[in-house]
Amino acid sequence: MLHRVKDLSPENRQAVEALLERALSDDEPVSIKTLGPSTIIPSALSSEERIAAFRTLNERLVSPVVDEEEFEAAFAD
């Protein structure tokens, strides 16, 4: 469903703003979509593994130093 914010009732606008945690302008469109439970794939990783994976990813993003071999391997056919 696509709605213009100006067309929402005050209660609905307040609910959307609360969900988005920000104020909306009248000319913004708002899209509402639901997803079935089968769309969410549960993680195969434990909490500790997810934290470790996040830390590894974060380290790579913060300091993207890559050695030449790793760089070449990433772009190899």
Summary of the structure (lengths in Angstrom):
residues: 77
radius of gyration: 21.2
end to end distance: 42.6
largest distance: 58.3
contacts: 120
relative contact order: 0.11
helix: 52%
strand: 8%
